[in-house]
Amino acid sequence: MMTTNAVILAAGRGTRMRSGWAKALHELGGMALVCHVERAVLKAGLAKPWVVVGFQAERVEEVLDQRAHVVVQPELRGTGDALACALAKVPADTDSVVVLVGDCPLIPPSLIEALVEHHRTAGARATIVTTRLDDPTGYGRVVRGIDGQVAAIVEESECDDSTRQIREINTGIGIWQTEGLLEVLDRLPWHGEERYLTDAVAALIAEGHAVAAMTAPEPDLVMGINTRRELSRAEARLRQMTLDRLFDQGITIIDPDTTYVDAEVEIGCDTILYPMSFLRGKSRLGRGCRIGPMTTIVDSKLGDEVTIDRSAIEHSVVGSHSTVGPFSHLRAGTHLDRNVHVGNFVEFKNTRMGIGSKAGHHSYLGDATVGSNVNIGAGTVIVNFDGRDKHPTFIGDDAFVGCNTNLVAPLEIGSGAYVAAGSTITQNVPADSLAIARNRQENKSGWAKARRSEVR
């Protein structure tokens, strides 16, 4: 049985992006371009791919996060040399390699599957993926013989007037038999300091081998990204694909034109997304949620029937039947258990809030562990930072913290305790106690009337 592995070419700088980043690192739908291709390989049923890296190799390897084998191309000498580097590393029993490019993020897994099957039935030494463009400027043209078979791929810089009129272009995607391929690559001509894999097509044909072609019907899905404009167009196409997936999964999106959902976000059915909502990273939302309007959720997990209104949730967990907002901010490390209410203008950071607890308005809780059924009054501030270190606060079940209160950490407030409004608490409060830390009120009878008389 044929053993097929995948090689992703991702070594280039991407100079036309006008960027200090390697092209493979630019993000699309919340993921680096190369990660989209790696994910497509796995979804197509192939093994962990081999990714050829070069410029900023360590950073590209980092975003791949061990989901691919990494091969370093020591010098950027073109796609032919890059594939040669990979062939030196792939398992010896590999019969064929699917070659993909790291800047082609929208490639469907189904196309990779179809390519492998097409190659198996064609009996060719290589099968390339082509597509047809109304404007093929910038792409290598696929030249066919009088019999309709592939004869060569000609880079645009080397096209004559007749060849430049050809609309069928090479996508850079293909599958190659490994037998004898290294020797072919070693004989490729140099174009300056680079060898092009496309020249291997003519080399195989010259040796009497057949090269087949499979035409991709949707050019947008196999186009490489070379400029910021192309990145923007790909973003728009991917966003529409993502929203279509969500519609099919039972999600209501009130205004698709103002709703932005990254590719890896998962949402339970009967959730409603209101306008100007941004769901990013690997966020996971449960069933029956109400999100937005004007809400941002980043790499967070929400339970069922959660409501988030005009708020930001980052790297946090929100339990089922909880509500947040409007105008609140859950920063990294926040964990709300079920049935928690967070009202308007509340900020949490690295804080856990127990079942049924409430923070209604205008409060800051940082580095805190709050029990169940706790009331946090308006204007409560946990003073967790002394200018050098962060300190924890623990609030027990059923405690009540009054309005306009400062809790100076490190601090522990026992279960069932009350903290009087307007207090600044610097010492632990025992369970079921009342803590008051403010000056005693003094009323001076007639003072205001006398002052008004003096003013006259």
C-alpha positions as CSV (number, residue, x, y, z in Angstrom):
1,M,0.0,0.0,0.0
2,M,1.3,3.5,-0.9
3,T,2.7,5.5,2.1
4,T,2.0,9.2,1.6
5,N,3.4,12.0,3.8
6,A,2.9,15.7,3.6
7,V,5.5,18.4,3.3
8,I,4.6,22.1,3.8
9,L,7.0,24.6,2.4
10,A,7.1,27.6,4.8
11,A,10.7,28.9,4.8
12,G,10.2,32.2,2.9
13,R,10.5,35.8,4.1
14,G,7.4,37.1,2.3
15,T,9.0,40.4,1.3
16,R,5.9,41.6,-0.5
17,M,4.1,41.6,2.9
18,R,6.4,44.5,3.9
19,S,6.8,42.9,7.3
20,G,9.5,41.9,9.8
21,W,7.7,38.6,10.3
22,A,8.1,35.5,8.3
23,K,5.1,35.1,5.9
24,A,4.0,31.9,7.6
25,L,3.5,33.7,10.9
26,H,0.9,36.2,9.7
27,E,-2.5,35.4,11.2
28,L,-5.7,34.6,9.4
29,G,-8.8,33.9,11.5
30,G,-6.8,33.8,14.7
31,M,-4.2,31.3,13.5
32,A,-0.8,31.6,11.7
33,L,-1.1,30.9,8.0
34,V,1.1,27.7,8.3
35,C,-1.2,26.3,11.0
36,H,-4.2,26.4,8.7
37,V,-2.3,24.2,6.3
38,E,-1.0,21.9,9.0
39,R,-4.6,21.5,10.3
40,A,-5.9,20.7,6.7
41,V,-3.3,17.9,6.4
42,L,-4.4,16.2,9.6
43,K,-8.1,16.6,8.7
44,A,-7.4,15.0,5.3
45,G,-6.3,11.9,7.2
46,L,-2.5,12.2,6.6
47,A,0.1,11.8,9.2
48,K,1.8,14.7,11.1
49,P,3.3,16.8,8.3
50,W,6.9,17.9,7.7
51,V,7.2,21.7,7.6
52,V,10.3,23.2,6.0
53,V,11.3,26.4,7.8
54,G,14.0,28.9,7.2
55,F,13.5,32.6,8.0
56,Q,12.6,33.0,11.7
57,A,12.6,29.2,12.0
58,E,12.3,29.2,15.8
59,R,9.2,31.4,15.8
60,V,7.5,29.3,13.1
61,E,8.4,26.1,15.1
62,E,6.9,27.7,18.2
63,V,3.5,28.4,16.6
64,L,3.4,24.9,15.3
65,D,3.7,23.7,18.9
66,Q,4.9,20.2,18.1
67,R,2.0,19.5,15.7
68,A,4.4,19.0,12.9
69,H,7.9,17.7,12.2
70,V,10.2,20.7,11.5
71,V,12.9,20.6,8.9
72,V,15.3,23.6,8.6
73,Q,16.4,24.9,5.2
74,P,19.8,26.4,6.1
75,E,19.8,28.8,3.2
76,L,16.8,30.1,1.3
77,R,17.5,28.5,-2.1
78,G,14.1,28.1,-3.5
79,T,11.3,25.5,-3.4
80,G,13.3,22.8,-5.1
81,D,16.0,22.9,-2.5
82,A,13.4,23.1,0.3
83,L,11.7,19.9,-0.8
84,A,15.2,18.2,-1.1
85,C,15.8,19.2,2.6
86,A,12.5,17.5,3.6
87,L,13.1,14.4,1.6
88,A,16.2,13.8,3.5
89,K,14.1,13.6,6.7
90,V,10.8,11.9,5.8
91,P,10.6,8.1,6.6
92,A,12.3,5.8,4.2
93,D,9.1,3.9,3.3
94,T,7.4,7.1,2.0
95,D,6.2,6.4,-1.6
96,S,4.9,9.8,-2.3
97,V,4.8,13.3,-0.8
98,V,2.0,15.8,-0.9
99,V,3.7,19.2,-1.3
100,L,1.8,22.2,0.1
101,V,2.7,25.8,0.6
102,G,2.5,27.5,4.0
103,D,0.9,30.6,2.5
104,C,-2.2,28.8,1.1
105,P,-4.3,28.7,4.3
106,L,-7.8,28.1,2.8
107,I,-7.0,24.7,1.1
108,P,-9.8,22.3,2.0
109,P,-8.9,18.9,3.4
110,S,-11.2,17.4,0.8
111,L,-9.0,18.8,-1.9
112,I,-6.0,17.1,-0.4
113,E,-7.9,13.8,-0.2
114,A,-9.0,14.2,-3.8
115,L,-5.4,15.0,-4.9
116,V,-4.1,11.8,-3.3
117,E,-6.9,9.7,-4.9
118,H,-6.4,11.4,-8.3
119,H,-2.7,10.6,-8.2
120,R,-3.2,7.0,-7.4
121,T,-5.5,6.5,-10.3
122,A,-3.5,8.6,-12.8
123,G,-0.4,6.5,-12.6
124,A,1.8,9.6,-13.0
125,R,5.2,10.4,-11.4
126,A,3.7,13.7,-10.2
127,T,0.3,15.4,-10.1
128,I,0.0,19.1,-9.8
129,V,-3.0,21.2,-8.7
130,T,-3.9,24.0,-11.1
131,T,-6.6,26.5,-11.3
132,R,-7.8,29.1,-13.8
133,L,-7.8,32.9,-13.2
134,D,-9.3,35.8,-15.1
135,D,-6.1,37.7,-14.3
136,P,-3.2,35.2,-13.9
137,T,-0.6,38.0,-13.4
138,G,2.2,36.9,-11.0
139,Y,1.7,33.2,-11.3
140,G,3.5,30.5,-13.2
141,R,1.6,29.3,-16.2
142,V,0.7,25.7,-17.0
143,V,1.8,24.8,-20.5
144,R,0.0,21.9,-22.1
145,G,0.9,19.9,-25.2
146,I,-1.3,19.2,-28.2
147,D,-2.5,16.1,-26.4
148,G,-3.8,18.2,-23.5
149,Q,-1.2,16.8,-21.1
150,V,1.0,19.0,-18.9
151,A,4.3,19.9,-20.7
152,A,5.8,22.5,-18.4
153,I,5.3,25.2,-15.8
154,V,6.8,28.5,-16.8
155,E,7.3,31.2,-14.2
156,E,5.9,34.6,-15.3
157,S,9.3,36.2,-15.4
158,E,10.3,33.8,-18.1
159,C,7.0,33.8,-20.1
160,D,6.9,35.0,-23.7
161,D,3.9,36.9,-25.0
162,S,2.0,33.8,-26.0
163,T,2.6,31.9,-22.7
164,R,1.6,35.0,-20.7
165,Q,-1.9,34.8,-22.2
166,I,-2.5,31.3,-20.6
167,R,-5.0,31.6,-17.7
168,E,-4.3,28.2,-16.2
169,I,-1.8,28.7,-13.3
170,N,0.3,26.5,-11.0
171,T,-0.8,26.7,-7.3
172,G,2.4,25.2,-5.9
173,I,0.4,22.2,-4.6
174,G,1.0,18.7,-5.8
175,I,2.0,15.2,-5.1
176,W,5.3,13.6,-6.1
177,Q,6.6,10.0,-6.3
178,T,9.7,10.0,-4.1
179,E,11.5,7.4,-6.2
180,G,14.4,9.2,-8.0
181,L,13.0,12.6,-7.0
182,L,16.1,13.6,-5.0
183,E,18.2,13.0,-8.1
184,V,15.8,15.1,-10.2
185,L,15.9,18.0,-7.7
186,D,19.7,17.9,-7.6
187,R,19.8,18.4,-11.4
188,L,17.5,21.4,-11.5
189,P,18.8,24.6,-13.1
190,W,19.7,27.6,-10.9
191,H,17.8,30.8,-11.2
192,G,20.2,33.1,-9.5
193,E,20.6,31.5,-6.1
194,E,17.4,29.4,-6.2
195,R,16.1,26.2,-7.6
196,Y,12.4,26.0,-8.5
197,L,10.4,22.9,-7.8
198,T,8.3,23.8,-10.9
199,D,11.3,22.9,-13.1
200,A,11.0,19.3,-11.9
201,V,7.8,19.0,-14.0
202,A,9.7,19.6,-17.3
203,A,12.6,17.4,-16.0
204,L,10.3,14.4,-15.4
205,I,8.6,14.9,-18.7
206,A,12.0,15.0,-20.5
207,E,12.8,11.6,-18.9
208,G,9.6,10.2,-20.3
209,H,7.5,10.3,-17.2
210,A,3.9,11.4,-17.1
211,V,2.9,14.5,-15.0
212,A,-0.9,14.7,-14.3
213,A,-2.9,17.8,-13.3
214,M,-6.0,18.3,-11.2
215,T,-7.9,21.6,-11.6
216,A,-9.2,23.2,-8.4
217,P,-12.7,24.6,-9.2
218,E,-12.5,27.4,-6.6
219,P,-9.4,29.6,-7.1
220,D,-9.9,31.5,-3.9
221,L,-9.3,28.3,-1.9
222,V,-5.9,27.5,-3.4
223,M,-4.4,31.0,-3.8
224,G,-1.2,31.8,-2.0
225,I,-1.1,35.0,0.1
226,N,1.7,37.3,-0.9
227,T,0.5,40.8,0.0
228,R,-1.5,42.5,2.8
229,R,-4.4,43.0,0.4
230,E,-4.5,39.3,-0.4
231,L,-4.4,38.6,3.3
232,S,-7.4,40.8,3.8
233,R,-9.4,39.1,1.0
234,A,-8.6,35.7,2.5
235,E,-9.7,36.9,5.9
236,A,-13.1,38.0,4.5
237,R,-13.5,34.6,2.7
238,L,-12.6,32.6,5.8
239,R,-14.9,34.6,8.0
240,Q,-17.8,33.9,5.6
241,M,-16.9,30.2,5.7
242,T,-16.8,30.2,9.5
243,L,-20.2,32.0,9.8
244,D,-21.7,29.6,7.3
245,R,-20.5,26.7,9.5
246,L,-22.1,28.3,12.5
247,F,-25.4,28.9,10.7
248,D,-25.4,25.2,9.8
249,Q,-24.8,24.3,13.5
250,G,-27.8,26.2,14.7
251,I,-26.3,29.5,15.7
252,T,-28.2,32.8,15.2
253,I,-26.1,35.6,13.9
254,I,-28.1,38.8,13.9
255,D,-25.7,40.8,11.7
256,P,-23.1,38.7,9.9
257,D,-21.4,41.9,8.5
258,T,-20.4,43.0,12.0
259,T,-19.7,39.7,13.6
260,Y,-16.2,38.3,13.6
261,V,-15.5,34.7,14.6
262,D,-12.0,33.0,14.4
263,A,-11.7,29.7,12.7
264,E,-11.2,27.6,15.8
265,V,-14.1,29.0,17.9
266,E,-16.8,26.4,18.8
267,I,-20.3,27.5,19.7
268,G,-23.3,25.4,21.0
269,C,-26.6,25.5,19.2
270,D,-29.3,28.1,20.0
271,T,-26.6,30.7,20.9
272,I,-27.3,34.2,19.6
273,L,-24.5,36.5,18.5
274,Y,-25.5,40.1,18.4
275,P,-23.8,42.8,16.3
276,M,-20.2,44.0,16.8
277,S,-19.1,40.8,18.6
278,F,-15.6,39.4,18.3
279,L,-15.0,35.7,19.2
280,R,-11.3,35.0,19.0
281,G,-8.7,32.2,19.5
282,K,-9.9,28.9,20.7
283,S,-13.0,30.1,22.6
284,R,-15.7,27.6,23.5
285,L,-19.2,28.7,24.1
286,G,-22.1,26.5,25.3
287,R,-25.7,26.2,24.2
288,G,-28.2,29.0,24.4
289,C,-25.8,31.8,25.2
290,R,-26.5,35.5,24.4
291,I,-23.4,37.3,23.3
292,G,-23.2,41.0,22.6
293,P,-23.7,43.5,21.2
294,M,-20.2,45.0,21.3
295,T,-18.5,42.0,23.1
296,T,-15.1,40.5,22.8
297,I,-14.3,37.0,23.9
298,V,-10.7,35.7,23.6
299,D,-9.5,32.2,24.3
300,S,-12.3,31.7,26.9
301,K,-14.8,29.0,27.9
302,L,-18.4,29.7,28.5
303,G,-21.0,27.3,29.8
304,D,-24.7,27.0,28.8
305,E,-27.1,30.0,28.8
306,V,-24.5,32.6,29.6
307,T,-25.2,36.2,28.8
308,I,-22.4,38.6,28.0
309,D,-23.4,42.2,27.2
310,R,-20.9,44.8,25.9
311,S,-18.0,43.4,27.8
312,A,-14.6,41.8,27.3
313,I,-13.7,38.3,28.4
314,E,-10.0,37.2,28.1
315,H,-8.5,33.8,29.0
316,S,-11.3,33.1,31.4
317,V,-14.1,30.7,32.3
318,V,-17.7,31.6,32.8
319,G,-20.0,29.0,34.3
320,S,-23.5,28.2,33.1
321,H,-26.4,30.6,33.7
322,S,-24.0,33.5,34.6
323,T,-24.3,37.1,33.4
324,V,-21.7,39.6,32.7
325,G,-22.0,43.3,31.8
326,P,-22.6,45.7,30.4
327,F,-19.2,47.3,30.3
328,S,-17.2,44.8,32.4
329,H,-13.9,43.2,31.9
330,L,-12.8,39.6,32.9
331,R,-9.0,39.5,32.5
332,A,-6.8,36.4,32.4
333,G,-7.3,33.8,35.1
334,T,-10.9,34.7,36.0
335,H,-13.2,31.8,36.7
336,L,-16.9,32.4,37.4
337,D,-18.9,29.4,38.7
338,R,-22.5,28.9,37.7
339,N,-25.2,31.5,38.4
340,V,-22.8,34.3,39.0
341,H,-23.8,37.9,38.3
342,V,-21.3,40.5,37.2
343,G,-22.9,43.8,36.5
344,N,-21.7,47.0,34.9
345,F,-18.2,48.4,35.1
346,V,-16.7,45.5,37.1
347,E,-13.1,44.3,36.5
348,F,-11.8,40.8,37.5
349,K,-8.2,39.6,37.2
350,N,-7.0,36.1,38.3
351,T,-10.1,35.7,40.5
352,R,-12.5,32.9,41.2
353,M,-16.1,33.7,42.0
354,G,-18.2,31.0,43.7
355,I,-21.7,29.8,42.8
356,G,-24.4,32.4,43.0
357,S,-22.1,35.3,44.0
358,K,-22.7,38.8,42.8
359,A,-20.6,41.9,42.0
360,G,-23.2,44.3,40.7
361,H,-21.3,47.4,39.7
362,H,-18.1,49.5,39.8
363,S,-15.7,47.1,41.5
364,Y,-12.3,45.6,41.0
365,L,-11.4,42.1,42.2
366,G,-7.8,40.9,41.6
367,D,-6.0,37.8,42.9
368,A,-9.1,36.8,44.9
369,T,-11.0,33.6,45.8
370,V,-14.6,34.4,46.5
371,G,-17.0,31.8,47.9
372,S,-20.6,31.1,47.1
373,N,-23.5,33.4,47.6
374,V,-21.2,36.4,48.3
375,N,-22.4,40.0,47.7
376,I,-19.8,42.4,46.6
377,G,-21.1,46.0,47.0
378,A,-20.6,48.8,44.5
379,G,-17.3,50.5,44.6
380,T,-15.4,47.6,46.2
381,V,-11.7,47.5,45.4
382,I,-9.4,44.7,46.3
383,V,-6.0,46.4,46.9
384,N,-3.8,43.5,45.7
385,F,-0.6,45.2,44.6
386,D,1.8,46.9,47.0
387,G,4.1,48.3,44.3
388,R,6.2,45.2,44.1
389,D,4.2,42.0,44.8
390,K,0.6,40.8,44.2
391,H,-1.2,39.5,47.3
392,P,-4.3,37.2,47.6
393,T,-7.7,37.7,49.2
394,F,-10.0,35.0,50.4
395,I,-13.7,35.7,51.0
396,G,-15.8,32.9,52.5
397,D,-19.3,31.7,51.6
398,D,-22.3,33.9,52.3
399,A,-20.1,36.9,53.2
400,F,-21.4,40.5,52.5
401,V,-19.1,43.3,51.5
402,G,-20.7,46.7,51.6
403,C,-20.3,49.5,49.1
404,N,-17.3,51.7,48.7
405,T,-15.0,49.3,50.5
406,N,-11.2,48.7,50.2
407,L,-9.9,45.2,51.0
408,V,-6.2,45.5,51.5
409,A,-4.5,42.2,50.7
410,P,-3.3,39.8,52.0
411,L,-6.6,39.3,53.6
412,E,-9.2,36.7,54.6
413,I,-12.8,37.4,55.3
414,G,-14.6,34.5,57.0
415,S,-17.8,32.8,55.9
416,G,-21.0,34.8,56.8
417,A,-19.0,37.9,57.8
418,Y,-20.2,41.4,57.0
419,V,-18.0,44.3,56.0
420,A,-19.6,47.7,56.6
421,A,-19.9,50.2,53.7
422,G,-17.1,52.7,53.4
423,S,-14.5,50.6,55.3
424,T,-10.9,50.0,54.5
425,I,-10.1,46.6,55.8
426,T,-6.5,45.7,56.6
427,Q,-7.0,42.8,59.1
428,N,-8.6,39.4,58.7
429,V,-12.3,39.3,59.5
430,P,-13.5,36.2,61.5
431,A,-16.5,34.2,60.3
432,D,-19.9,35.7,61.1
433,S,-18.4,39.0,62.4
434,L,-19.0,42.6,61.4
435,A,-16.0,44.6,60.4
436,I,-16.1,48.4,60.5
437,A,-13.1,50.5,59.6
438,R,-14.0,54.1,59.4
439,N,-14.2,57.2,61.6
440,R,-17.3,57.6,63.8
441,Q,-19.8,60.0,62.3
442,E,-20.3,63.3,64.1
443,N,-23.3,65.7,63.5
444,K,-22.8,69.4,64.5
445,S,-26.2,70.9,65.0
446,G,-26.8,74.2,63.3
447,W,-23.3,74.4,61.6
448,A,-24.6,74.7,58.1
449,K,-27.0,77.5,59.0
450,A,-24.3,79.4,60.8
451,R,-21.9,79.1,57.8
452,R,-24.5,80.5,55.5
453,S,-25.0,83.5,57.7
454,E,-21.3,84.2,57.7
455,V,-21.2,84.1,53.9
456,R,-23.8,86.9,53.8
